[in-house]
Amino acid sequence: MIGNYKKYAALNVLFNILSAIFSLFSIAMIFPFLRILFRTKEELSAVQKADFSFSINGLNDWFNYELGLRVMENKTQALVFLCVIVVVLFFVKNLCRYLAMYFLSYLRNGVVRDLRQKLFKKVLRLPVSFFSEKRKGDVISRMTSDVQEVEWSIMNTLEVIFREPVLIILYLGALILISPQLTVFVLLMLLVVGVLIGYVSRTLRKVSAKGQEKLGIILSVIDESLSGLRIIHAFNAEKYQHQKFSKENDQHFSIITKLLRRRDLASPLSEFLGICVITVVLWFGGRLVLNDESSLSPETFIGYIAIFSQLINPAKFFTTAYYNIQKGLASVDRIKVILDAEETINEIQNAVSIQEFKSEIEYKNVSFAYESNPVLQNIDVRISKGKMIALVGQSGAGKSTLVDLLPRFYDASDGAILIDGVDIRNYKLKDLRGLMGVVTQEPILFNDTIHNNITFGLTAATKDDVMQAAKIANAHEFIVNTSNGYETIIGDRGHKLSGGERQRLTIARAVLKNPPILILDEATSSLDSESEKLVQDAISKLMLNRTSIVIAHRLSTIQSADEIIVLQKGKIVERGNHKELMNQNGYYRRLVEMQGF
């Protein structure tokens, strides 16, 4: 994703290089400063005249000559001249550093924004089965805390990653020019330090992954507790649930404490090792200075140490960044599980468009298995346009799975489902689902206005269209009595409304969509008698002149169905209309009599 911000990355690198160059030049001013203090006028006047040229030696000779002239005239003025140069160099250095950070901020925040968007888009495209295998809290953790960890641990270190290597390379280059012998010794010392730091940091990634997994479990417990708060209170299970949460929270505390202790070791460890290296360099370099045959003068060695001391901070920051990146990479691995998850519901190339349902839906020898467990076996059903088909059976018989195959929430393991003679897998997915309206047993609403819940996915609908749909669904009367009418916020999952009111909003949503095919998971089974009458009346209006597939819990509501299909353990055991099935004196009749009793 960084590829989308190449321009900003290039500008950041450019200004980091300029900042590093001016930083090096500003530190290099210590050499002429020391010459003014320690050399005599005679030594300075002996410097030969040099012309200005763009090379290291040319610049050095020209600057020494110009400095020598000023020292000959007045040492104090020469010091003022040096101080002005240092101020200008530091100003330009810090200006370049700010510009580097300025361009980096867009890259850093843009990558995190794109990651969040890509992750959310992927979640919306994943099949329903993916979320049956994952804890909801764990998925939320990957989309929130893991992305945030990437932002903190990786994106915030981009400045270090882009800037510090440039500084290190430039400083090392300058050190090699000053004293190759001493610099080879320094590099050997830094190699030993790097091995030690790498050994300590290798465990960070694994420990961080454990911490993020544990956080996902904690979020799941919180989500379950908030959703089931009434049951927790009703069964006096507050202590049990609190102990469950405390156990996971304590384990997370232990893991994160261990992680932070290791991460916080980075800065003091790198600083201590840096001081050890400086001490050894002082010893080794001091020996070179004291050696009369060495070309390393005292002021050059002092300048060498000054530049080398500037190398410590970039190396230290780079080490800390390495620790943070290892921690962040554990979150990247968890995010990739979602981004790399297989999208089993795919649209074929050159998929066929379908705008209207003309004749028939056919389940043709359809079977479905979930993780090798058979759910449906050899289902053959024909549903003609305008007919109402009801599905009956005990829980786990496969009713919901049968209807979920039609809009391709899942794909059949064997067999095929045809609409107007064409396999639904050959249709464009958006067109296929556009033919269908779904009303579930549990109303699915969003924390938004009533208007936006009814028009969900239908942005072109007018206010009059919304009002008309609400009237058909017997919802208009209660809507206008709310605090802000159609602009009333209904709260999380619509908790500000009663069960019947929530269900009538979902029916209004289906009415507004005006689909030719309707899938109903008995929408009245959990309502009181008055609400059930209003909702059932709304459903009857909704089903008018539409092809309907109804999952029936209350058998009294489906006696007028054109065909009733009785499922048991994933197989069709009985089929026919109400009268025919009652005459068979089989499973369906027993269900009716049990409910009547």
C-alpha positions in Angstrom: 0.0 0.0 0.0 3.0 2.3 0.4 3.3 2.1 -3.4 0.3 4.5 -3.6 2.4 7.2 -1.9 5.7 6.9 -3.8 5.8 10.6 -4.4 5.6 11.4 -0.7 8.1 8.6 0.2 10.6 10.0 -2.4 10.3 13.5 -1.1 10.7 12.2 2.5 13.9 10.4 1.5 15.2 13.4 -0.4 14.8 15.8 2.5 16.2 13.2 5.0 19.3 13.0 2.8 19.6 16.8 2.8 19.0 16.9 6.5 21.7 14.3 7.1 24.2 16.1 4.8 23.7 19.4 6.6 23.9 17.7 10.0 27.2 16.2 9.0 28.5 19.6 7.8 27.4 21.3 11.0 29.3 18.6 13.1 32.3 18.9 10.8 32.6 22.6 11.8 34.4 21.3 15.0 37.6 20.7 12.9 38.2 24.4 11.9 37.1 25.5 15.4 39.8 23.3 16.9 42.3 24.5 14.4 41.7 28.1 15.4 42.2 27.2 19.1 45.2 24.9 18.8 47.2 26.0 15.7 49.4 29.1 15.5 49.1 31.8 12.9 52.2 30.6 11.2 50.8 27.1 10.8 47.5 28.5 9.4 49.3 30.9 7.0 51.3 28.0 5.6 48.0 26.6 4.0 48.3 27.0 0.2 45.8 28.9 -1.8 42.9 26.8 -3.2 40.1 27.5 -5.7 36.5 26.5 -4.9 35.3 23.2 -6.4 32.5 20.7 -5.8 34.5 17.8 -4.2 35.3 16.8 -0.7 39.1 17.6 -1.0 38.3 20.8 -3.0 35.8 22.1 -0.5 38.1 21.2 2.4 41.2 23.0 0.9 39.2 26.0 -0.1 37.6 26.3 3.3 40.9 25.9 5.1 42.5 28.6 3.0 39.6 31.1 3.6 39.6 30.3 7.3 43.3 30.8 7.4 43.0 34.3 5.9 40.4 35.3 8.4 42.5 34.0 11.3 45.5 35.9 10.1 43.4 39.1 10.2 41.5 38.4 13.5 40.9 35.2 15.4 37.8 36.6 17.1 36.2 37.5 13.8 37.1 34.0 12.5 35.2 32.5 15.4 32.2 34.7 14.7 32.4 33.6 11.0 32.3 29.9 12.1 29.4 30.4 14.5 27.3 32.1 11.7 28.0 29.1 9.4 27.0 26.6 12.2 23.7 28.5 12.8 22.9 28.6 9.1 23.7 24.9 8.7 21.6 23.9 11.6 18.7 26.0 10.4 18.8 24.4 6.9 19.2 20.9 8.5 16.1 21.3 10.7 14.1 22.9 7.9 14.9 19.8 5.8 14.0 17.5 8.7 10.6 19.2 9.1 9.8 18.9 5.4 10.8 15.2 5.5 8.3 14.7 8.4 5.7 16.9 6.6 5.6 14.6 3.6 5.9 11.5 5.7 2.7 12.3 7.7 0.6 11.9 4.6 2.2 8.6 3.8 2.0 7.2 7.3 -1.7 8.2 7.9 -2.7 7.3 4.4 -1.4 3.8 4.6 -3.2 3.2 7.9 -6.4 4.6 6.4 -6.1 2.4 3.3 -5.4 -0.6 5.5 -8.6 0.0 7.5 -10.7 0.5 4.4 -9.2 -2.6 2.7 -9.8 -4.7 5.8 -13.4 -3.5 6.2 -14.1 -4.1 2.5 -12.7 -7.6 2.8 -14.9 -8.4 5.8 -18.0 -7.3 3.9 -17.1 -9.6 1.0 -16.2 -12.7 3.1 -18.8 -15.6 3.2 -21.0 -16.0 6.3 -19.2 -19.3 7.1 -16.0 -17.3 7.9 -17.7 -15.7 10.8 -19.1 -19.0 12.0 -15.5 -20.1 12.6 -14.1 -16.9 14.1 -15.1 -15.2 17.4 -16.7 -11.9 16.6 -14.5 -10.2 19.2 -11.4 -11.6 17.6 -12.4 -10.2 14.2 -13.1 -6.8 15.8 -9.7 -7.0 17.6 -7.9 -7.6 14.3 -9.8 -4.6 12.7 -9.2 -2.2 15.6 -6.3 -3.0 18.0 -4.2 -4.8 15.5 -4.5 -2.0 12.9 -3.8 0.5 15.7 -0.7 -1.6 16.7 0.5 -1.4 13.1 0.0 2.4 13.2 1.9 2.7 16.5 4.6 0.1 16.0 5.4 0.3 12.3 4.0 3.5 10.8 5.3 5.7 13.6 8.8 4.3 13.0 8.8 5.1 9.3 10.6 8.4 10.0 13.3 6.4 11.8 13.4 3.8 9.0 13.8 6.4 6.2 16.1 8.9 8.1 18.4 6.9 10.4 20.0 4.6 7.8 20.9 7.8 5.7 22.5 9.4 8.8 24.3 6.2 9.6 25.7 5.8 6.1 26.8 9.4 5.8 28.4 9.4 9.3 30.2 6.1 8.5 31.4 7.5 5.2 32.8 10.5 7.0 34.5 8.3 9.6 36.1 6.2 6.9 37.5 9.3 5.2 39.0 10.5 8.5 40.5 7.2 9.7 39.8 3.9 7.8 41.8 1.9 10.4 39.7 3.1 13.3 36.4 2.8 11.4 37.0 -0.9 10.6 37.5 -1.5 14.3 34.2 0.5 15.0 32.3 -1.6 12.5 33.4 -4.8 14.1 32.2 -3.5 17.5 28.8 -2.5 16.0 28.4 -5.9 14.4 28.8 -7.6 17.8 26.3 -5.1 19.3 23.8 -5.8 16.5 24.0 -9.6 17.1 23.2 -9.1 20.8 20.2 -6.8 20.1 18.9 -9.1 17.5 19.0 -12.1 19.9 17.0 -10.2 22.5 14.3 -8.9 20.0 13.5 -12.2 18.3 10.9 -13.2 20.9 8.9 -10.0 20.7 6.9 -11.0 17.6 5.7 -14.3 19.1 4.8 -12.7 22.5 3.0 -9.8 20.8 0.9 -12.3 18.7 -0.2 -14.0 21.9 -1.2 -10.7 23.5 -3.3 -9.7 20.5 -5.1 -13.1 20.5 -5.9 -12.8 24.1 -7.2 -9.3 23.5 -9.6 -10.7 20.9 -10.9 -13.2 23.5 -11.5 -10.3 26.0 -13.5 -8.4 23.3 -15.5 -11.5 22.7 -16.4 -11.9 26.4 -17.3 -8.2 26.5 -19.5 -8.5 23.4 -21.3 -11.6 24.7 -21.8 -10.0 28.1 -23.4 -6.9 26.7 -25.6 -8.9 24.4 -26.7 -11.3 27.1 -26.9 -8.8 30.1 -30.5 -9.7 30.8 -29.7 -13.4 31.1 -26.7 -12.7 33.2 -28.9 -10.7 35.7 -31.7 -13.3 35.5 -29.5 -16.2 36.4 -27.4 -14.3 39.0 -24.3 -15.0 36.9 -22.6 -11.7 37.4 -19.9 -13.4 39.5 -19.3 -16.2 37.1 -19.1 -13.9 34.1 -16.7 -11.5 36.0 -14.5 -14.4 36.9 -14.4 -15.5 33.3 -13.4 -12.0 32.2 -10.9 -11.6 35.1 -9.1 -14.8 34.0 -8.7 -13.7 30.4 -7.8 -10.1 31.6 -5.1 -11.4 34.0 -3.6 -13.6 31.3 -3.5 -10.6 28.9 -1.9 -8.5 31.7 0.8 -11.1 32.2 1.6 -11.3 28.5 1.6 -7.6 27.8 3.8 -6.9 30.9 6.3 -9.5 29.6 6.2 -7.9 26.2 6.7 -4.3 27.4 9.6 -5.3 29.7 11.4 -6.8 26.7 10.5 -3.9 24.4 11.6 -1.3 27.1 14.9 -3.1 27.3 15.8 -1.8 23.8 16.7 1.8 24.7 18.8 1.2 27.8 20.5 -1.8 26.3 21.4 0.0 23.1 22.6 3.0 25.1 24.8 0.9 27.4 26.3 -1.0 24.5 26.9 2.3 22.7 28.8 3.7 25.6 30.9 0.4 25.7 31.7 0.9 22.0 32.7 4.6 22.6 34.9 3.6 25.5 36.7 1.0 23.4 37.0 3.5 20.5 38.5 6.1 22.9 41.1 3.5 24.0 41.9 2.3 20.5 41.9 5.8 18.9 43.9 7.2 21.8 46.6 4.7 21.2 46.7 5.8 17.5 47.1 9.5 18.5 49.9 8.7 21.0 51.7 6.7 18.3 54.1 9.2 16.7 54.0 7.3 13.4 50.1 7.7 13.1 48.6 10.3 10.9 45.7 10.8 13.3 46.2 14.2 15.0 44.5 15.1 18.3 42.1 17.6 16.9 41.1 15.1 14.1 40.5 12.4 16.7 38.3 14.8 18.8 36.4 15.5 15.6 36.2 11.8 14.9 34.7 11.2 18.3 32.2 14.0 17.8 30.9 12.5 14.6 30.9 9.0 16.1 28.9 10.3 19.0 26.3 11.5 16.5 26.2 7.9 15.1 25.0 6.5 18.5 21.5 8.2 18.5 20.5 7.0 15.0 21.7 3.5 15.8 19.8 3.6 19.1 16.6 4.9 17.4 17.0 2.3 14.7 17.3 -0.4 17.4 14.2 0.8 19.2 12.3 0.9 15.8 13.4 -2.7 15.1 11.9 -3.8 18.5 8.7 -1.9 17.7 8.5 -3.4 14.2 8.9 -6.9 15.5 5.9 -6.2 17.8 3.9 -4.7 14.9 4.6 -7.6 12.6 2.7 -9.9 14.9 -0.4 -7.7 14.2 0.4 -7.7 10.5 0.3 -11.5 10.6 -3.1 -11.4 12.3 -4.5 -8.9 9.8 -3.3 -11.0 6.9 -5.4 -13.9 8.1 -8.5 -11.8 7.2 -7.0 -10.1 4.0 -5.8 -13.5 2.7 -9.0 -15.4 3.7 -10.5 -17.2 0.7 -13.6 -15.6 -0.8 -15.5 -18.8 -1.5 -18.5 -17.0 -3.0 -16.9 -15.8 -6.2 -18.4 -14.3 -9.4 -17.3 -16.1 -12.6 -15.9 -14.2 -15.5 -18.5 -13.0 -17.9 -21.3 -13.5 -15.4 -24.8 -13.2 -16.8 -26.9 -10.2 -15.7 -30.5 -10.8 -14.5 -33.0 -8.0 -13.9 -36.2 -9.9 -13.4 -37.5 -13.2 -12.3 -39.6 -14.8 -15.0 -40.7 -18.3 -14.3 -39.2 -20.7 -11.8 -36.7 -21.5 -9.0 -35.3 -25.0 -9.0 -33.2 -26.8 -6.4 -31.7 -29.7 -8.4 -30.3 -32.6 -6.3 -28.8 -30.0 -3.9 -26.5 -31.2 -1.1 -24.5 -29.1 1.4 -22.0 -30.0 4.0 -20.3 -27.8 6.6 -16.8 -29.0 7.7 -17.6 -32.5 6.4 -20.9 -32.6 8.4 -23.8 -33.1 6.0 -26.5 -30.5 6.5 -28.7 -31.0 3.3 -28.9 -34.1 1.2 -30.4 -34.5 -2.3 -32.9 -31.7 -2.1 -35.2 -31.4 -5.2 -37.7 -28.5 -5.1 -39.4 -26.4 -7.8 -40.9 -23.0 -6.9 -43.0 -21.4 -9.7 -43.3 -17.7 -9.9 -46.0 -16.3 -7.6 -46.2 -19.4 -5.4 -45.6 -19.6 -1.6 -43.4 -22.4 -0.3 -43.2 -23.2 3.4 -40.3 -25.0 5.1 -41.1 -27.0 8.3 -39.0 -29.0 10.6 -37.2 -29.2 13.9 -34.2 -27.0 14.7 -31.1 -28.1 12.8 -33.1 -29.8 10.1 -31.5 -27.5 7.5 -34.3 -25.0 6.8 -32.2 -21.8 7.1 -29.3 -23.4 5.2 -31.7 -24.2 2.3 -32.9 -20.6 1.9 -29.3 -19.2 2.5 -28.1 -21.1 -0.6 -30.5 -19.1 -2.8 -28.8 -15.6 -2.4 -25.5 -17.5 -2.3 -24.6 -16.8 1.4 -23.2 -20.3 0.9 -22.7 -22.4 -2.3 -24.1 -25.9 -2.6 -21.5 -28.7 -2.2 -23.3 -30.8 -4.9 -26.1 -30.2 -7.3 -27.3 -26.8 -8.5 -29.9 -24.1 -7.9 -31.5 -22.6 -11.1 -33.4 -19.4 -11.6 -35.2 -19.3 -14.9 -33.1 -22.4 -16.0 -29.7 -20.8 -15.3 -27.4 -21.9 -12.5 -27.3 -19.0 -10.0 -23.5 -19.3 -9.9 -23.5 -17.9 -13.5 -25.4 -14.8 -12.5 -23.8 -11.5 -11.3 -23.9 -11.7 -7.6 -25.3 -8.1 -7.2 -28.1 -8.8 -9.7 -29.0 -12.2 -8.0 -29.3 -10.7 -4.6 -31.1 -7.7 -6.0 -34.0 -10.1 -6.9 -34.5 -11.0 -3.2 -35.9 -9.5 0.0 -35.1 -11.0 3.3 -37.0 -10.7 6.6 -35.4 -12.6 9.4 -36.8 -13.9 12.7 -34.5 -11.5 14.6 -34.9 -8.0 13.2 -31.5 -6.7 11.9 -31.3 -2.9 12.3 -28.5 -0.4 12.6 -27.8 2.5 15.0 -29.1 5.1 12.6 -32.4 6.9 11.8 -35.6 5.1 10.9 -35.4 6.6 7.4 -31.9 5.3 6.8 -32.8 1.8 8.1 -35.8 1.6 5.7 -33.7 2.9 2.8 -30.7 0.7 3.6 -28.9 0.0 0.4 -31.5 2.0 -1.6 -30.2 5.6 -1.7 -32.4 6.6 -4.6 -35.6 6.2 -2.6 -37.6 9.4 -2.0 -39.3 10.4 1.3 -42.7 9.6 -0.2 -41.5 6.1 -1.2 -40.3 5.5 2.4 -43.5 6.7 3.9 -45.6 4.5 1.5 -43.5 1.5 2.4 -43.9 2.2 6.1 -47.7 2.5 5.7 -47.9 -0.9 3.9 -45.8 -2.4 6.8 -48.1 -0.9 9.4 -45.2 1.1 10.7 -46.1 4.7 9.8 -48.3 5.3 12.8 -45.7 4.5 15.4 -42.9 6.2 13.4 -44.7 9.6 13.4 -45.2 9.3 17.2 -41.4 9.0 17.9 -39.4 12.0 19.0 -38.1 13.0 15.5 -40.4 10.9 13.3 -38.5 9.3 10.4 -35.2 11.0 11.6 -35.3 9.3 15.0 -32.1 7.4 16.0 -33.3 3.9 17.0 -30.1 3.0 19.0 -27.9 -0.1 18.9 -29.8 -2.9 17.0 -33.0 -0.8 17.4 -33.2 -1.3 21.1 -35.3 1.9 21.5 -38.2 0.2 19.7 -40.3 -2.7 20.7 -39.9 -6.1 19.0 -43.0 -5.6 16.8 -41.9 -2.1 15.8 -38.4 -3.4 14.9 -39.9 -6.2 12.8 -42.3 -3.8 11.0 -39.3 -1.6 10.0 -37.5 -4.6 8.4 -40.7 -5.4 6.5 -40.9 -1.8 5.4 -37.3 -2.1 4.1 -38.3 -5.2 2.1 -41.4 -3.4 0.8 -39.3 -0.5 -0.4 -36.9 -2.8 -2.2 -39.9 -4.4 -3.9 -38.2 -7.8 -4.7 -39.9 -10.4 -6.9 -38.6 -13.2 -4.5 -39.2 -13.0 -0.8 -37.4 -15.0 1.9 -39.1 -15.0 5.3 -37.7 -16.6 8.5 -41.0 -16.6 10.5 -41.1 -13.0 11.7 -43.9 -13.3 14.2 -42.7 -16.2 16.4 -41.3 -14.0 19.2 -44.0 -11.4 19.3 -47.0 -10.7 21.5 -50.5 -11.3 20.1 -51.2 -7.6 19.2 -47.8 -7.1 17.6 -48.1 -10.5 15.8 -51.4 -9.4 14.2 -49.9 -6.1 12.9 -46.7 -7.8 11.6 -48.7 -10.7 10.1 -50.9 -8.3 8.3 -47.8 -6.4 7.0 -46.3 -9.7 5.8 -49.5 -10.6 4.0 -49.3 -7.3 2.1 -45.6 -7.9 1.4 -46.2 -11.4 0.0 -48.9 -10.3 -2.4 -48.0 -11.2 -6.0 -44.5 -12.3 -5.0 -42.7 -15.6 -4.9 -42.2 -16.5 -1.3 -40.1 -19.0 0.7 -41.2 -19.1 4.3 -39.4 -20.8 7.2 -42.4 -21.7 9.5 -42.2 -21.9 13.2 -45.9 -21.3 13.9 -47.6 -23.7 11.6 -50.9 -21.8 11.7 -49.4 -19.1 9.6 -48.6 -21.3 6.6 -51.8 -23.3 6.1 -52.5 -21.3 2.9 -49.0 -22.2 1.4 -49.0 -23.7 -2.1 -46.6 -26.4 -0.9 -45.3 -27.3 2.5 -41.9 -29.1 2.6 -41.1 -31.0 5.8 -37.3 -31.4 6.5 -35.7 -33.8 8.9 -32.0 -34.2 9.3 -31.3 -32.4 6.0 -33.7 -34.5 4.0 -37.2 -34.0 2.6 -39.5 -36.4 4.4 -42.9 -35.0 3.5 -44.3 -32.5 1.0 -47.7 -31.3 -0.1 -50.3 -28.6 0.9 -51.7 -28.4 4.4 -54.7 -30.7 3.7 -52.7 -33.4 2.0 -50.1 -33.5 4.8 -52.8 -33.7 7.4 -54.3 -36.6 5.6 -50.9 -38.4 5.5 -51.0 -38.6 9.3 -47.2 -38.2 9.5 -44.6 -36.0 11.0 -46.3 -32.7 9.9 -49.6 -33.7 11.4 -47.9 -34.5 14.7 -46.3 -31.1 14.7 -49.6 -29.4 14.1 -51.3 -31.3 16.8 -48.5 -30.6 19.3 -48.7 -26.8 18.6 -52.5 -27.0 18.8 -52.3 -28.7 22.2 
